């Protein structure tokens, strides 16, 4: 659907978008973000647990993706004041709201690969 006026434009990170799909992809796009959200929907995880899940990424990249998801309000980072430091990641309410979309994407992929 095309916007009818300038009021229909959406702004995310100082960039204008005309389509909600583009905004969604800007938020959860990236090599690891959707997968991070998928895993966190199942359980709260420590950084080391996430790193084991995504062995194909670097510590720096995983940290960057988590920080962006946190900045966008999808992931909550809990730091426990202990030695050694304990940090856990979980989904916020906003983060949980994308789970049905991720489920549909997984279902679509299975069907696509069966054809």
Order of alpha helices (4+ residues) and beta strands (2+ residues): beta-beta-alpha-alpha-beta-alpha-alpha-beta-beta-alpha-alpha
